[in-house]
């Protein structure tokens, strides 16, 4: 019987209701019931037969869904916005399954974003220890110098700590416009990290797009605002990369 038990927050995440971290917050806030009783203890374990309600909604196990989405700029990476702005899930209103973004892309950043209803998968893709690579193309104001490239490749000190070594490749530099187009690959996901890395050297980022994830997922065949379902092989490969490096 013990093998059938699982932590309550994992059960919630696996149902597709929300991520495990958000599930933990909901438990502590007293918004989760097990068999009609409010539970606030994070260590609580439940059986498959237990009735779990979150914010008054009974959890139902859903088929897992994994979507690769080409996020346009000026779209919020969220499931809602109190200012009425467009959010990424607005592009999937026809889905019966509730999905949410895996990690985030800034409002002004476009590019590759995953969405899912699998909380465990979300944790694998976003937890710092799993180091999933993310490749961006950035257009900068000013010339990115060779010593700045070397510093980025070693890691630089930001206000929230030193960055992991990045892979940097200059794609183009325009003397007349005083701009640099650069490709940068990082394995972290801090808030506005790529922009802050270049701003560290005084280079404002005028355009930024995530173009690749985990060395094999790209935006090929998609226009901004379009998405596709990941294949089972792609999902398995992502899991293996996160768990085994």
FIVOKE-847251 format. One record per atom (N, C-alpha, C): y, z, x; residue number from 1. Coordinates in steps of 0.1 Angstrom, whole numbers. Layout:
% residues N
(pt (Y, Z, X), NUM),
...
This chain:
% residues 245
(pt (-12, 0, 8), 1),
(pt (0, 0, 0), 1),
(pt (13, 0, 9), 1),
(pt (12, 7, 20), 2),
(pt (24, 8, 28), 2),
(pt (29, -5, 34), 2),
(pt (20, -14, 35), 3),
(pt (24, -28, 40), 3),
(pt (32, -35, 30), 3),
(pt (31, -31, 17), 4),
(pt (38, -38, 7), 4),
(pt (52, -33, 6), 4),
(pt (55, -21, 12), 5),
(pt (68, -15, 11), 5),
(pt (78, -23, 20), 5),
(pt (91, -24, 15), 6),
(pt (101, -30, 23), 6),
(pt (114, -22, 20), 6),
(pt (123, -22, 30), 7),
(pt (136, -16, 28), 7),
(pt (144, -22, 17), 7),
(pt (151, -14, 9), 8),
(pt (158, -18, -2), 8),
(pt (168, -29, 1), 8),
(pt (176, -27, 12), 9),
(pt (186, -37, 16), 9),
(pt (179, -51, 19), 9),
(pt (167, -50, 25), 10),
(pt (160, -63, 28), 10),
(pt (156, -70, 15), 10),
(pt (151, -62, 5), 11),
(pt (147, -67, -8), 11),
(pt (159, -74, -14), 11),
(pt (170, -68, -14), 12),
(pt (182, -74, -20), 12),
(pt (186, -87, -13), 12),
(pt (186, -87, 1), 13),
(pt (189, -99, 8), 13),
(pt (180, -110, 6), 13),
(pt (167, -107, 6), 14),
(pt (157, -117, 3), 14),
(pt (157, -123, -11), 14),
(pt (163, -116, -20), 15),
(pt (164, -121, -33), 15),
(pt (175, -132, -34), 15),
(pt (184, -133, -24), 16),
(pt (194, -143, -24), 16),
(pt (207, -138, -30), 16),
(pt (207, -125, -34), 17),
(pt (219, -119, -41), 17),
(pt (231, -118, -31), 17),
(pt (229, -114, -19), 18),
(pt (239, -113, -9), 18),
(pt (233, -110, 5), 18),
(pt (241, -109, 15), 19),
(pt (235, -106, 29), 19),
(pt (231, -92, 30), 19),
(pt (223, -89, 40), 20),
(pt (218, -75, 42), 20),
(pt (229, -65, 44), 20),
(pt (239, -69, 52), 21),
(pt (250, -60, 55), 21),
(pt (258, -57, 42), 21),
(pt (260, -67, 34), 22),
(pt (267, -64, 21), 22),
(pt (258, -56, 12), 22),
(pt (245, -58, 13), 23),
(pt (236, -51, 4), 23),
(pt (237, -36, 8), 23),
(pt (238, -33, 21), 24),
(pt (239, -19, 26), 24),
(pt (251, -12, 20), 24),
(pt (262, -20, 20), 25),
(pt (275, -15, 14), 25),
(pt (273, -12, 0), 25),
(pt (267, -21, -8), 26),
(pt (265, -19, -22), 26),
(pt (256, -6, -25), 26),
(pt (246, -4, -17), 27),
(pt (238, 8, -18), 27),
(pt (246, 20, -16), 27),
(pt (253, 21, -6), 28),
(pt (261, 33, -3), 28),
(pt (271, 35, -14), 28),
(pt (277, 25, -19), 29),
(pt (287, 26, -30), 29),
(pt (281, 30, -44), 29),
(pt (267, 31, -44), 30),
(pt (261, 35, -56), 30),
(pt (259, 24, -67), 30),
(pt (259, 12, -62), 31),
(pt (259, 0, -71), 31),
(pt (244, -6, -73), 31),
(pt (234, 2, -67), 32),
(pt (221, -3, -68), 32),
(pt (212, 7, -75), 32),
(pt (203, 2, -84), 33),
(pt (194, 11, -91), 33),
(pt (179, 6, -88), 33),
(pt (170, 16, -87), 34),
(pt (156, 13, -85), 34),
(pt (149, 20, -97), 34),
(pt (143, 12, -105), 35),
(pt (136, 17, -117), 35),
(pt (145, 26, -126), 35),
(pt (157, 21, -127), 36),
(pt (167, 28, -135), 36),
(pt (175, 39, -129), 36),
(pt (171, 43, -116), 37),
(pt (178, 54, -110), 37),
(pt (187, 49, -98), 37),
(pt (199, 54, -98), 38),
(pt (208, 50, -87), 38),
(pt (203, 55, -74), 38),
(pt (203, 46, -64), 39),
(pt (199, 49, -50), 39),
(pt (210, 47, -41), 39),
(pt (213, 57, -32), 40),
(pt (224, 55, -22), 40),
(pt (219, 57, -8), 40),
(pt (206, 59, -6), 41),
(pt (200, 62, 7), 41),
(pt (195, 48, 13), 41),
(pt (201, 45, 25), 42),
(pt (198, 32, 31), 42),
(pt (183, 31, 36), 42),
(pt (177, 42, 38), 43),
(pt (163, 42, 43), 43),
(pt (153, 40, 31), 43),
(pt (157, 39, 19), 44),
(pt (148, 38, 8), 44),
(pt (140, 26, 9), 44),
(pt (127, 27, 6), 45),
(pt (117, 16, 6), 45),
(pt (112, 14, -9), 45),
(pt (110, 1, -12), 46),
(pt (105, -2, -25), 46),
(pt (92, -10, -25), 46),
(pt (85, -10, -36), 47),
(pt (73, -18, -38), 47),
(pt (77, -31, -45), 47),
(pt (68, -41, -44), 48),
(pt (71, -54, -51), 48),
(pt (73, -52, -66), 48),
(pt (66, -42, -71), 49),
(pt (66, -40, -86), 49),
(pt (78, -33, -90), 49),
(pt (86, -27, -81), 50),
(pt (97, -19, -85), 50),
(pt (108, -28, -91), 50),
(pt (115, -23, -101), 51),
(pt (126, -30, -107), 51),
(pt (139, -26, -100), 51),
(pt (146, -36, -94), 52),
(pt (158, -34, -86), 52),
(pt (170, -41, -93), 52),
(pt (180, -33, -96), 53),
(pt (193, -39, -102), 53),
(pt (204, -37, -92), 53),
(pt (212, -47, -91), 54),
(pt (224, -47, -82), 54),
(pt (236, -50, -91), 54),
(pt (245, -41, -92), 55),
(pt (258, -43, -100), 55),
(pt (254, -47, -114), 55),
(pt (243, -41, -119), 56),
(pt (239, -43, -133), 56),
(pt (230, -56, -135), 56),
(pt (227, -63, -124), 57),
(pt (220, -75, -125), 57),
(pt (206, -73, -119), 57),
(pt (195, -76, -127), 58),
(pt (182, -74, -122), 58),
(pt (178, -85, -112), 58),
(pt (173, -81, -101), 59),
(pt (170, -91, -90), 59),
(pt (157, -99, -94), 59),
(pt (158, -112, -92), 60),
(pt (147, -121, -94), 60),
(pt (145, -129, -81), 60),
(pt (133, -130, -76), 61),
(pt (130, -138, -64), 61),
(pt (132, -153, -66), 61),
(pt (141, -159, -58), 62),
(pt (144, -173, -60), 62),
(pt (137, -181, -48), 62),
(pt (135, -194, -51), 63),
(pt (131, -202, -40), 63),
(pt (142, -203, -30), 63),
(pt (138, -203, -17), 64),
(pt (148, -203, -7), 64),
(pt (155, -217, -5), 64),
(pt (168, -217, -3), 65),
(pt (175, -230, -2), 65),
(pt (184, -229, 10), 65),
(pt (184, -239, 18), 66),
(pt (192, -240, 31), 66),
(pt (199, -253, 31), 66),
(pt (213, -252, 32), 67),
(pt (221, -264, 31), 67),
(pt (230, -265, 43), 67),
(pt (231, -277, 49), 68),
(pt (240, -281, 59), 68),
(pt (252, -287, 53), 68),
(pt (264, -282, 54), 69),
(pt (276, -286, 47), 69),
(pt (287, -290, 57), 69),
(pt (294, -301, 55), 70),
(pt (305, -306, 63), 70),
(pt (317, -300, 56), 70),
(pt (322, -288, 61), 71),
(pt (333, -282, 55), 71),
(pt (346, -289, 59), 71),
(pt (354, -292, 49), 72),
(pt (367, -298, 52), 72),
(pt (377, -287, 57), 72),
(pt (388, -291, 63), 73),
(pt (398, -281, 67), 73),
(pt (405, -277, 54), 73),
(pt (412, -266, 54), 74),
(pt (419, -260, 42), 74),
(pt (410, -257, 31), 74),
(pt (398, -252, 34), 75),
(pt (388, -247, 25), 75),
(pt (383, -233, 30), 75),
(pt (382, -223, 21), 76),
(pt (379, -210, 25), 76),
(pt (364, -208, 26), 76),
(pt (359, -202, 37), 77),
(pt (345, -199, 39), 77),
(pt (342, -186, 31), 77),
(pt (340, -188, 18), 78),
(pt (337, -176, 10), 78),
(pt (331, -181, -3), 78),
(pt (327, -171, -12), 79),
(pt (322, -175, -25), 79),
(pt (333, -174, -36), 79),
(pt (345, -168, -32), 80),
(pt (356, -167, -41), 80),
(pt (369, -164, -33), 80),
(pt (380, -166, -40), 81),
(pt (393, -164, -33), 81),
(pt (403, -159, -44), 81),
(pt (409, -147, -41), 82),
(pt (418, -141, -51), 82),
(pt (431, -148, -53), 82),
(pt (433, -158, -44), 83),
(pt (445, -167, -45), 83),
(pt (442, -180, -52), 83),
(pt (430, -182, -56), 84),
(pt (426, -194, -63), 84),
(pt (424, -207, -54), 84),
(pt (423, -205, -41), 85),
(pt (421, -216, -32), 85),
(pt (407, -221, -33), 85),
(pt (405, -233, -28), 86),
(pt (391, -239, -28), 86),
(pt (382, -231, -19), 86),
(pt (370, -228, -23), 87),
(pt (360, -221, -14), 87),
(pt (348, -231, -12), 87),
(pt (340, -228, -2), 88),
(pt (329, -237, 1), 88),
(pt (319, -239, -10), 88),
(pt (317, -228, -18), 89),
(pt (307, -228, -29), 89),
(pt (312, -236, -41), 89),
(pt (325, -240, -41), 90),
(pt (330, -248, -52), 90),
(pt (323, -262, -51), 90),
(pt (319, -266, -39), 91),
(pt (312, -279, -38), 91),
(pt (298, -279, -43), 91),
(pt (293, -268, -47), 92),
(pt (279, -267, -52), 92),
(pt (278, -260, -65), 92),
(pt (288, -263, -74), 93),
(pt (289, -256, -87), 93),
(pt (277, -260, -96), 93),
(pt (270, -272, -93), 94),
(pt (259, -276, -101), 94),
(pt (246, -269, -98), 94),
(pt (246, -261, -87), 95),
(pt (234, -254, -84), 95),
(pt (231, -242, -93), 95),
(pt (219, -240, -97), 96),
(pt (216, -228, -105), 96),
(pt (214, -216, -96), 96),
(pt (210, -219, -83), 97),
(pt (208, -208, -73), 97),
(pt (221, -204, -67), 97),
(pt (223, -191, -66), 98),
(pt (235, -186, -60), 98),
(pt (234, -186, -44), 98),
(pt (243, -193, -38), 99),
(pt (242, -194, -23), 99),
(pt (255, -189, -17), 99),
(pt (255, -186, -4), 100),
(pt (267, -181, 2), 100),
(pt (267, -186, 17), 100),
(pt (278, -186, 23), 101),
(pt (279, -192, 37), 101),
(pt (273, -183, 47), 101),
(pt (267, -190, 57), 102),
(pt (261, -183, 69), 102),
(pt (272, -182, 80), 102),
(pt (277, -170, 82), 103),
(pt (289, -169, 91), 103),
(pt (301, -175, 85), 103),
(pt (310, -180, 94), 104),
(pt (323, -184, 88), 104),
(pt (329, -195, 97), 104),
(pt (337, -203, 91), 105),
(pt (346, -212, 98), 105),
(pt (360, -209, 92), 105),
(pt (370, -209, 101), 106),
(pt (384, -206, 97), 106),
(pt (389, -216, 87), 106),
(pt (399, -212, 79), 107),
(pt (405, -220, 69), 107),
(pt (409, -234, 74), 107),
(pt (415, -234, 86), 108),
(pt (420, -247, 92), 108),
(pt (410, -254, 101), 108),
(pt (398, -249, 101), 109),
(pt (387, -255, 109), 109),
(pt (377, -262, 100), 109),
(pt (374, -274, 105), 110),
(pt (364, -282, 97), 110),
(pt (350, -282, 104), 110),
(pt (340, -288, 98), 111),
(pt (328, -290, 105), 111),
(pt (316, -283, 99), 111),
(pt (306, -282, 107), 112),
(pt (292, -278, 103), 112),
(pt (291, -263, 99), 112),
(pt (287, -261, 86), 113),
(pt (285, -248, 81), 113),
(pt (272, -248, 73), 113),
(pt (264, -237, 75), 114),
(pt (252, -235, 67), 114),
(pt (255, -226, 55), 114),
(pt (248, -229, 44), 115),
(pt (248, -221, 32), 115),
(pt (234, -218, 28), 115),
(pt (231, -206, 23), 116),
(pt (217, -203, 19), 116),
(pt (217, -192, 9), 116),
(pt (206, -189, 3), 117),
(pt (203, -177, -5), 117),
(pt (193, -168, 2), 117),
(pt (191, -170, 15), 118),
(pt (182, -162, 22), 118),
(pt (189, -152, 32), 118),
(pt (189, -140, 28), 119),
(pt (197, -130, 36), 119),
(pt (191, -127, 50), 119),
(pt (178, -128, 51), 120),
(pt (172, -126, 64), 120),
(pt (175, -137, 73), 120),
(pt (175, -149, 68), 121),
(pt (179, -161, 76), 121),
(pt (194, -160, 81), 121),
(pt (202, -155, 72), 122),
(pt (216, -153, 75), 122),
(pt (218, -143, 87), 122),
(pt (210, -133, 86), 123),
(pt (211, -123, 97), 123),
(pt (207, -129, 110), 123),
(pt (196, -137, 110), 124),
(pt (191, -143, 122), 124),
(pt (202, -152, 128), 124),
(pt (209, -160, 120), 125),
(pt (219, -169, 124), 125),
(pt (232, -163, 129), 125),
(pt (235, -151, 124), 126),
(pt (248, -146, 127), 126),
(pt (248, -133, 136), 126),
(pt (237, -127, 138), 127),
(pt (237, -115, 146), 127),
(pt (239, -118, 161), 127),
(pt (248, -111, 167), 128),
(pt (252, -115, 181), 128),
(pt (240, -116, 191), 128),
(pt (230, -108, 189), 129),
(pt (219, -108, 199), 129),
(pt (211, -121, 199), 129),
(pt (212, -129, 188), 130),
(pt (204, -141, 187), 130),
(pt (210, -153, 194), 130),
(pt (223, -153, 196), 131),
(pt (230, -162, 205), 131),
(pt (227, -177, 201), 131),
(pt (229, -180, 189), 132),
(pt (227, -194, 184), 132),
(pt (240, -202, 189), 132),
(pt (237, -213, 196), 133),
(pt (248, -221, 202), 133),
(pt (256, -229, 191), 133),
(pt (269, -230, 193), 134),
(pt (278, -237, 184), 134),
(pt (287, -246, 192), 134),
(pt (287, -259, 189), 135),
(pt (295, -268, 197), 135),
(pt (308, -272, 188), 135),
(pt (319, -272, 194), 136),
(pt (332, -275, 188), 136),
(pt (339, -286, 196), 136),
(pt (347, -294, 189), 137),
(pt (356, -303, 195), 137),
(pt (370, -299, 191), 137),
(pt (379, -296, 201), 138),
(pt (392, -291, 199), 138),
(pt (403, -300, 205), 138),
(pt (414, -302, 198), 139),
(pt (425, -309, 203), 139),
(pt (436, -298, 206), 139),
(pt (440, -298, 219), 140),
(pt (449, -288, 224), 140),
(pt (463, -294, 227), 140),
(pt (473, -286, 226), 141),
(pt (486, -289, 231), 141),
(pt (486, -285, 246), 141),
(pt (490, -295, 254), 142),
(pt (491, -292, 269), 142),
(pt (478, -297, 276), 142),
(pt (479, -296, 289), 143),
(pt (467, -300, 297), 143),
(pt (459, -288, 301), 143),
(pt (446, -290, 298), 144),
(pt (436, -279, 302), 144),
(pt (433, -281, 316), 144),
(pt (436, -272, 325), 145),
(pt (435, -273, 339), 145),
(pt (420, -270, 344), 145),
(pt (417, -274, 356), 146),
(pt (403, -272, 361), 146),
(pt (400, -257, 363), 146),
(pt (410, -250, 367), 147),
(pt (407, -235, 369), 147),
(pt (406, -228, 356), 147),
(pt (412, -234, 345), 148),
(pt (410, -228, 332), 148),
(pt (396, -231, 326), 148),
(pt (392, -243, 329), 149),
(pt (378, -247, 325), 149),
(pt (368, -237, 332), 149),
(pt (370, -235, 345), 150),
(pt (361, -227, 353), 150),
(pt (361, -212, 347), 150),
(pt (373, -208, 343), 151),
(pt (374, -194, 338), 151),
(pt (366, -193, 324), 151),
(pt (368, -203, 316), 152),
(pt (360, -203, 303), 152),
(pt (345, -203, 305), 152),
(pt (341, -211, 316), 153),
(pt (327, -212, 319), 153),
(pt (321, -199, 324), 153),
(pt (330, -190, 329), 154),
(pt (325, -177, 334), 154),
(pt (326, -166, 324), 154),
(pt (336, -168, 314), 155),
(pt (339, -158, 304), 155),
(pt (353, -152, 307), 155),
(pt (361, -151, 297), 156),
(pt (374, -145, 298), 156),
(pt (376, -133, 290), 156),
(pt (385, -125, 294), 157),
(pt (388, -112, 287), 157),
(pt (397, -114, 275), 157),
(pt (392, -112, 263), 158),
(pt (401, -112, 251), 158),
(pt (403, -98, 246), 158),
(pt (411, -96, 236), 159),
(pt (414, -82, 232), 159),
(pt (402, -75, 226), 159),
(pt (392, -82, 222), 160),
(pt (380, -76, 216), 160),
(pt (368, -77, 226), 160),
(pt (371, -79, 239), 161),
(pt (360, -79, 249), 161),
(pt (359, -93, 256), 161),
(pt (351, -93, 266), 162),
(pt (349, -105, 274), 162),
(pt (340, -114, 267), 162),
(pt (343, -127, 267), 163),
(pt (335, -137, 261), 163),
(pt (323, -141, 270), 163),
(pt (312, -145, 263), 164),
(pt (301, -150, 270), 164),
(pt (304, -163, 277), 164),
(pt (297, -167, 288), 165),
(pt (300, -180, 294), 165),
(pt (299, -192, 284), 165),
(pt (309, -201, 285), 166),
(pt (310, -212, 276), 166),
(pt (306, -225, 283), 166),
(pt (302, -235, 276), 167),
(pt (300, -248, 282), 167),
(pt (313, -257, 278), 167),
(pt (320, -262, 288), 168),
(pt (332, -269, 285), 168),
(pt (332, -283, 291), 168),
(pt (337, -293, 283), 169),
(pt (337, -307, 288), 169),
(pt (350, -313, 283), 169),
(pt (359, -317, 292), 170),
(pt (371, -324, 288), 170),
(pt (367, -339, 283), 170),
(pt (371, -342, 271), 171),
(pt (368, -356, 266), 171),
(pt (380, -366, 268), 171),
(pt (392, -361, 267), 172),
(pt (403, -370, 268), 172),
(pt (416, -361, 271), 172),
(pt (425, -367, 279), 173),
(pt (438, -361, 281), 173),
(pt (449, -372, 280), 173),
(pt (459, -369, 272), 174),
(pt (470, -379, 270), 174),
(pt (483, -374, 276), 174),
(pt (487, -381, 286), 175),
(pt (499, -377, 294), 175),
(pt (512, -378, 285), 175),
(pt (512, -389, 277), 176),
(pt (524, -392, 269), 176),
(pt (526, -381, 258), 176),
(pt (515, -378, 252), 177),
(pt (515, -368, 241), 177),
(pt (513, -353, 246), 177),
(pt (509, -352, 258), 178),
(pt (506, -339, 265), 178),
(pt (496, -331, 257), 178),
(pt (484, -338, 255), 179),
(pt (473, -332, 247), 179),
(pt (460, -333, 255), 179),
(pt (451, -324, 251), 180),
(pt (437, -325, 257), 180),
(pt (427, -324, 245), 180),
(pt (417, -332, 246), 181),
(pt (406, -331, 236), 181),
(pt (394, -326, 244), 181),
(pt (389, -315, 240), 182),
(pt (378, -308, 248), 182),
(pt (367, -304, 239), 182),
(pt (355, -305, 245), 183),
(pt (342, -301, 238), 183),
(pt (339, -287, 244), 183),
(pt (336, -277, 235), 184),
(pt (333, -264, 240), 184),
(pt (321, -258, 232), 184),
(pt (311, -253, 239), 185),
(pt (300, -247, 232), 185),
(pt (299, -232, 235), 185),
(pt (298, -224, 225), 186),
(pt (298, -209, 226), 186),
(pt (285, -204, 219), 186),
(pt (282, -192, 222), 187),
(pt (270, -186, 215), 187),
(pt (274, -173, 207), 187),
(pt (287, -172, 205), 188),
(pt (292, -160, 198), 188),
(pt (299, -165, 185), 188),
(pt (303, -156, 177), 189),
(pt (309, -159, 164), 189),
(pt (320, -150, 160), 189),
(pt (328, -146, 170), 190),
(pt (340, -137, 167), 190),
(pt (350, -144, 159), 190),
(pt (359, -137, 152), 191),
(pt (369, -142, 144), 191),
(pt (379, -151, 152), 191),
(pt (381, -163, 148), 192),
(pt (390, -173, 155), 192),
(pt (388, -174, 170), 192),
(pt (375, -172, 174), 193),
(pt (372, -171, 188), 193),
(pt (377, -183, 197), 193),
(pt (373, -195, 192), 194),
(pt (376, -207, 200), 194),
(pt (391, -208, 202), 194),
(pt (398, -207, 191), 195),
(pt (413, -208, 191), 195),
(pt (419, -197, 201), 195),
(pt (414, -185, 200), 196),
(pt (419, -175, 209), 196),
(pt (416, -177, 223), 196),
(pt (404, -183, 226), 197),
(pt (401, -186, 240), 197),
(pt (411, -196, 246), 197),
(pt (415, -206, 239), 198),
(pt (424, -216, 244), 198),
(pt (438, -210, 244), 198),
(pt (442, -202, 234), 199),
(pt (455, -196, 233), 199),
(pt (457, -186, 245), 199),
(pt (446, -181, 250), 200),
(pt (446, -172, 262), 200),
(pt (454, -179, 274), 200),
(pt (452, -192, 274), 201),
(pt (459, -200, 285), 201),
(pt (472, -207, 280), 201),
(pt (476, -203, 268), 202),
(pt (488, -209, 263), 202),
(pt (487, -223, 256), 202),
(pt (474, -226, 253), 203),
(pt (472, -239, 246), 203),
(pt (469, -237, 231), 203),
(pt (479, -241, 223), 204),
(pt (477, -241, 209), 204),
(pt (467, -251, 204), 204),
(pt (458, -247, 195), 205),
(pt (448, -257, 190), 205),
(pt (453, -263, 178), 205),
(pt (456, -276, 178), 206),
(pt (461, -283, 167), 206),
(pt (450, -289, 157), 206),
(pt (438, -290, 162), 207),
(pt (427, -295, 154), 207),
(pt (414, -289, 160), 207),
(pt (405, -285, 151), 208),
(pt (393, -279, 156), 208),
(pt (381, -282, 146), 208),
(pt (370, -286, 151), 209),
(pt (359, -289, 142), 209),
(pt (346, -285, 149), 209),
(pt (337, -279, 142), 210),
(pt (323, -275, 147), 210),
(pt (315, -288, 144), 210),
(pt (309, -293, 155), 211),
(pt (302, -306, 154), 211),
(pt (287, -305, 156), 211),
(pt (282, -293, 161), 212),
(pt (268, -291, 163), 212),
(pt (264, -277, 163), 212),
(pt (252, -274, 159), 213),
(pt (246, -261, 158), 213),
(pt (232, -261, 164), 213),
(pt (230, -251, 173), 214),
(pt (216, -249, 179), 214),
(pt (211, -261, 186), 214),
(pt (220, -269, 192), 215),
(pt (216, -280, 200), 215),
(pt (209, -292, 193), 215),
(pt (207, -291, 179), 216),
(pt (200, -302, 173), 216),
(pt (206, -305, 159), 216),
(pt (213, -296, 152), 217),
(pt (219, -299, 139), 217),
(pt (233, -305, 141), 217),
(pt (235, -317, 135), 218),
(pt (248, -323, 136), 218),
(pt (253, -328, 122), 218),
(pt (265, -334, 122), 219),
(pt (271, -338, 109), 219),
(pt (267, -353, 106), 219),
(pt (258, -359, 114), 220),
(pt (255, -373, 112), 220),
(pt (252, -376, 98), 220),
(pt (258, -387, 93), 221),
(pt (256, -392, 80), 221),
(pt (264, -385, 69), 221),
(pt (272, -375, 72), 222),
(pt (279, -368, 62), 222),
(pt (294, -370, 64), 222),
(pt (301, -370, 53), 223),
(pt (316, -370, 52), 223),
(pt (321, -356, 49), 223),
(pt (333, -353, 52), 224),
(pt (338, -340, 48), 224),
(pt (337, -338, 33), 224),
(pt (331, -326, 30), 225),
(pt (329, -322, 16), 225),
(pt (315, -325, 11), 225),
(pt (307, -331, 20), 226),
(pt (293, -335, 17), 226),
(pt (283, -325, 23), 226),
(pt (271, -324, 18), 227),
(pt (261, -316, 24), 227),
(pt (247, -322, 22), 227),
(pt (237, -316, 28), 228),
(pt (223, -320, 26), 228),
(pt (214, -307, 28), 228),
(pt (203, -308, 22), 229),
(pt (193, -297, 23), 229),
(pt (186, -298, 37), 229),
(pt (185, -287, 44), 230),
(pt (177, -287, 56), 230),
(pt (162, -289, 53), 230),
(pt (155, -296, 62), 231),
(pt (141, -298, 61), 231),
(pt (134, -285, 65), 231),
(pt (122, -283, 60), 232),
(pt (114, -271, 64), 232),
(pt (113, -270, 79), 232),
(pt (111, -282, 86), 233),
(pt (110, -282, 101), 233),
(pt (123, -277, 107), 233),
(pt (134, -281, 102), 234),
(pt (147, -276, 108), 234),
(pt (149, -261, 106), 234),
(pt (145, -256, 94), 235),
(pt (146, -242, 92), 235),
(pt (137, -234, 101), 235),
(pt (125, -239, 103), 236),
(pt (115, -232, 112), 236),
(pt (121, -233, 126), 236),
(pt (126, -244, 130), 237),
(pt (132, -245, 144), 237),
(pt (143, -235, 146), 237),
(pt (152, -234, 136), 238),
(pt (163, -224, 137), 238),
(pt (158, -210, 139), 238),
(pt (148, -207, 131), 239),
(pt (142, -193, 132), 239),
(pt (136, -191, 145), 239),
(pt (129, -201, 150), 240),
(pt (122, -199, 164), 240),
(pt (133, -197, 175), 240),
(pt (144, -205, 174), 241),
(pt (154, -204, 184), 241),
(pt (160, -190, 184), 241),
(pt (163, -185, 172), 242),
(pt (169, -171, 171), 242),
(pt (159, -161, 175), 242),
(pt (147, -162, 172), 243),
(pt (137, -151, 175), 243),
(pt (132, -152, 189), 243),
(pt (131, -164, 195), 244),
(pt (125, -165, 208), 244),
(pt (134, -171, 219), 244),
(pt (146, -175, 215), 245),
(pt (156, -180, 225), 245),
(pt (153, -194, 229), 245),
